[in-house]
Amino acid sequence: MPRRVWWGLVTLVVIVALVSTYAVTRPPGPPVLTQRDVDTSVQRGIEKQAEADAAAPADGSVAHATIAPSLVLIQTRDTVAGEQQEGSGAGVVVNEDGTVLTALHVVDGSTNITVTFADGTTSPAKVATEKPESDIATLTPSKLPETVVPAVLGGGVAVGAPVFAVGHPLGLTDSLSAGVVSALDRTVRVEGDRKLEHLIQIDAAVNPGNSGGPLLNKAGQVVGIVTGLANPTDQSLFVGIGFAVPIATAGGAAGSPPR
């Protein structure tokens, strides 16, 4: 066999051997993603989320369960110019003495105040302290329930944080609405030239009967006291903007005797 042909055959054999070896030993390429893979992954994610949702109750459920034993219904009944006037609002028990923190305008000027505790205990109450510039008052009931459960007071909140307003809107007792903090440090004009400052703005629904009730974070801690709602039509209907006094202001405001 001519030398040139022989070397050609040797070269061909070597090339074939190298190609075969590479085909066997080369690392595998990236796997091909199929629709079945996608469907399986999505289904697995749905199942895991369902398991997590079942294991952990929603924030609103936690907040409501935490505050429910401390929530108070406040009712007023007075005779003005020969006519009987009634009002209602909410409040929250803040210490073991049964002191109720609420909005001043709920009880302002009333001489006949009744509070109803979470267990159904009813009692006359009197205004103990008030701070008009913050629309905050405290009430002292003459009778307490067998078990007094003070609310847990929280700290500050940030814009965008989830919050819950709990109260008795439009006579619907023990109602919770959810939203977020829309803004901080708001100033609102309430009567004449009187202003409330440094308020928390929220989009959680608030209506007449929510006033004085607690604004909660997702842990059920009180971060504010609901004071009112934006009312451009003078019809006291919620238009997506409510306000609350920060708990640091509300707690510190309850130190002045009634006028």
C-alpha positions as CSV (number, residue, x, y, z in Angstrom):
1,M,0.0,0.0,0.0
2,P,1.5,3.3,-0.9
3,R,2.7,5.3,2.1
4,R,0.5,8.3,1.3
5,V,-2.7,6.1,1.3
6,W,-1.6,4.4,4.5
7,W,-1.1,7.7,6.4
8,G,-4.5,8.8,5.1
9,L,-6.2,5.8,6.5
10,V,-4.4,6.3,9.9
11,T,-5.5,9.9,10.0
12,L,-9.1,9.0,9.2
13,V,-9.2,6.4,12.0
14,V,-7.8,8.8,14.5
15,I,-10.4,11.5,13.6
16,V,-13.2,9.0,13.9
17,A,-11.9,7.8,17.3
18,L,-11.7,11.4,18.6
19,V,-15.2,12.3,17.4
20,S,-16.6,9.1,19.0
21,T,-14.8,9.8,22.3
22,Y,-16.2,13.4,22.4
23,A,-19.7,12.2,21.7
24,V,-19.5,9.9,24.6
25,T,-17.7,12.2,27.1
26,R,-19.1,15.6,26.3
27,P,-21.2,17.3,29.0
28,P,-25.0,17.1,28.4
29,G,-26.6,20.2,26.9
30,P,-29.3,22.2,28.7
31,P,-32.5,20.3,29.3
32,V,-35.4,21.2,27.0
33,L,-38.3,22.8,28.9
34,T,-41.6,21.3,27.9
35,Q,-45.1,22.5,28.4
36,R,-45.6,19.6,30.8
37,D,-42.7,20.9,32.9
38,V,-44.3,24.3,33.0
39,D,-47.7,22.9,34.0
40,T,-46.2,20.7,36.7
41,S,-44.3,23.6,38.2
42,V,-47.3,25.9,38.2
43,Q,-49.5,23.2,39.8
44,R,-46.8,22.6,42.5
45,G,-46.7,26.4,43.2
46,I,-50.5,26.5,43.5
47,E,-50.5,23.6,45.9
48,K,-47.8,25.1,48.1
49,Q,-49.5,28.4,48.3
50,A,-52.8,26.7,49.2
51,E,-51.0,24.8,52.0
52,A,-49.4,28.1,53.3
53,D,-52.8,29.9,53.2
54,A,-54.4,27.1,55.1
55,A,-51.6,27.0,57.7
56,A,-51.4,30.8,58.3
57,P,-54.6,32.8,58.8
58,A,-55.0,36.0,56.9
59,D,-53.7,39.2,58.6
60,G,-57.2,40.6,59.0
61,S,-58.3,37.4,60.9
62,V,-55.3,37.8,63.2
63,A,-56.0,41.5,63.8
64,H,-59.7,41.0,64.5
65,A,-59.2,38.1,66.9
66,T,-56.5,40.1,68.8
67,I,-58.6,43.3,69.2
68,A,-62.1,41.7,69.6
69,P,-61.9,41.3,73.5
70,S,-60.9,44.9,73.8
71,L,-63.4,46.6,71.5
72,V,-66.2,48.7,73.1
73,L,-69.5,50.1,71.7
74,I,-70.2,53.6,72.9
75,Q,-73.7,55.0,72.9
76,T,-75.0,58.5,73.9
77,R,-78.5,59.7,74.6
78,D,-79.3,63.3,75.4
79,T,-82.2,65.7,75.3
80,V,-81.4,68.9,73.4
81,A,-84.1,71.6,73.1
82,G,-86.7,69.1,74.0
83,E,-85.6,66.5,71.4
84,Q,-83.8,63.3,72.1
85,Q,-80.6,62.8,70.3
86,E,-78.7,59.6,70.1
87,G,-75.2,58.8,68.9
88,S,-72.8,55.9,68.7
89,G,-69.2,55.2,68.1
90,A,-66.4,52.8,69.2
91,G,-63.7,52.7,71.7
92,V,-60.9,50.4,72.9
93,V,-59.9,49.3,76.4
94,V,-56.3,50.4,77.0
95,N,-55.5,49.3,80.6
96,E,-56.6,46.8,83.3
97,D,-58.7,49.5,85.0
98,G,-61.0,49.4,82.0
99,T,-60.2,52.9,80.7
100,V,-61.7,53.3,77.3
101,L,-59.8,55.4,74.6
102,T,-62.1,57.0,72.0
103,A,-62.6,60.0,69.8
104,L,-63.8,63.1,71.7
105,H,-66.5,64.0,69.2
106,V,-68.2,60.7,69.9
107,V,-69.0,61.8,73.5
108,D,-68.4,65.5,73.5
109,G,-71.1,67.3,75.5
110,S,-73.0,64.1,76.4
111,T,-74.2,63.5,80.0
112,N,-75.6,60.1,79.3
113,I,-72.9,57.7,78.0
114,T,-73.2,53.9,77.9
115,V,-70.4,51.5,77.0
116,T,-70.9,47.9,76.0
117,F,-67.9,45.5,76.4
118,A,-67.1,42.6,74.2
119,D,-68.7,40.1,76.6
120,G,-72.0,42.1,76.6
121,T,-71.4,43.9,79.9
122,T,-73.0,47.4,79.8
123,S,-72.1,50.3,82.0
124,P,-72.6,54.0,82.4
125,A,-69.4,55.9,81.8
126,K,-68.0,59.4,82.3
127,V,-65.5,61.4,80.4
128,A,-62.3,61.2,82.4
129,T,-59.8,63.1,80.2
130,E,-60.0,64.9,76.9
131,K,-57.8,66.7,74.4
132,P,-59.8,68.6,71.9
133,E,-56.9,69.5,69.7
134,S,-56.4,65.8,69.0
135,D,-60.1,64.8,69.2
136,I,-59.2,62.2,71.9
137,A,-60.9,61.4,75.2
138,T,-60.9,58.6,77.8
139,L,-63.9,57.2,79.5
140,T,-64.2,55.6,83.0
141,P,-67.0,53.0,83.2
142,S,-68.7,52.5,86.5
143,K,-68.9,48.7,86.0
144,L,-66.3,46.4,84.4
145,P,-66.7,43.0,82.9
146,E,-65.4,40.0,84.8
147,T,-62.4,39.8,82.6
148,V,-60.8,43.0,81.3
149,V,-58.6,42.6,78.2
150,P,-56.5,45.7,77.4
151,A,-55.5,46.2,73.8
152,V,-51.8,46.0,72.8
153,L,-50.6,49.4,71.6
154,G,-48.3,49.4,68.6
155,G,-45.7,51.8,67.2
156,G,-45.6,53.9,64.1
157,V,-46.7,52.9,60.6
158,A,-45.3,53.6,57.1
159,V,-47.1,54.6,53.9
160,G,-48.3,51.4,52.1
161,A,-48.5,49.4,55.3
162,P,-51.7,47.3,55.7
163,V,-54.1,48.5,58.3
164,F,-57.5,47.5,59.6
165,A,-60.3,49.7,61.0
166,V,-62.6,48.1,63.5
167,G,-65.8,49.6,64.9
168,H,-69.6,49.8,64.5
169,P,-70.2,51.6,61.2
170,L,-73.8,52.5,60.5
171,G,-74.9,50.4,63.5
172,L,-73.2,47.2,62.1
173,T,-71.4,46.2,65.3
174,D,-67.9,44.7,65.4
175,S,-67.1,45.3,61.7
176,L,-63.6,45.2,60.2
177,S,-62.4,46.9,57.0
178,A,-59.0,46.6,55.4
179,G,-56.8,49.0,53.6
180,V,-53.4,50.6,53.6
181,V,-51.8,53.8,55.0
182,S,-52.2,56.3,52.2
183,A,-50.2,59.2,53.7
184,L,-48.9,60.5,57.0
185,D,-48.8,63.8,58.8
186,R,-52.1,65.1,57.3
187,T,-53.9,68.2,58.5
188,V,-57.7,68.2,58.4
189,R,-60.1,71.1,59.1
190,V,-63.0,69.8,61.2
191,E,-65.1,72.7,62.6
192,G,-64.7,76.3,61.7
193,D,-61.1,77.1,62.0
194,R,-60.3,74.1,64.2
195,K,-57.8,71.7,62.7
196,L,-56.5,68.2,63.5
197,E,-52.9,67.7,62.7
198,H,-50.4,64.9,62.2
199,L,-53.1,62.4,61.2
200,I,-52.7,59.0,59.5
201,Q,-54.6,58.9,56.1
202,I,-56.1,55.5,55.2
203,D,-58.2,54.0,52.5
204,A,-59.8,51.4,54.8
205,A,-63.5,52.1,54.8
206,V,-64.7,54.2,57.7
207,N,-68.3,55.4,58.2
208,P,-70.3,56.9,61.1
209,G,-69.9,54.5,64.0
210,N,-66.2,53.8,63.2
211,S,-65.2,57.0,65.1
212,G,-63.2,56.3,68.2
213,G,-62.4,52.8,67.1
214,P,-58.9,51.3,66.8
215,L,-56.8,51.4,63.7
216,L,-54.7,48.2,63.7
217,N,-51.6,46.8,62.1
218,K,-51.6,43.2,60.9
219,A,-50.6,42.0,64.3
220,G,-53.7,43.5,65.8
221,Q,-51.8,46.2,67.7
222,V,-53.5,49.6,68.0
223,V,-51.6,52.1,65.9
224,G,-54.3,54.8,65.8
225,I,-57.7,56.0,66.8
226,V,-60.2,56.6,63.9
227,T,-61.3,60.2,64.0
228,G,-63.3,60.7,60.8
229,L,-63.5,60.6,57.0
230,A,-63.1,63.0,54.1
231,N,-66.6,64.5,53.6
232,P,-66.8,66.6,50.5
233,T,-70.5,66.2,50.1
234,D,-71.5,66.8,53.8
235,Q,-73.3,63.4,53.8
236,S,-70.9,61.5,56.0
237,L,-70.4,58.8,53.4
238,F,-67.0,57.1,52.8
239,V,-65.3,58.3,49.7
240,G,-62.1,56.4,50.0
241,I,-60.2,58.6,52.5
242,G,-60.3,58.2,56.3
243,F,-58.2,59.6,59.1
244,A,-56.8,58.4,62.4
245,V,-54.9,60.0,65.3
246,P,-51.6,58.2,65.7
247,I,-51.5,56.1,68.9
248,A,-48.5,58.0,70.2
249,T,-50.6,61.2,70.1
250,A,-53.8,59.5,71.3
251,G,-52.1,57.8,74.2
252,G,-50.3,61.0,75.3
253,A,-53.4,63.1,74.8
254,A,-55.4,61.3,77.5
255,G,-54.2,63.4,80.4
256,S,-56.4,66.5,80.7
257,P,-59.6,66.5,82.8
258,P,-62.8,67.4,81.0
259,R,-63.6,71.1,80.6
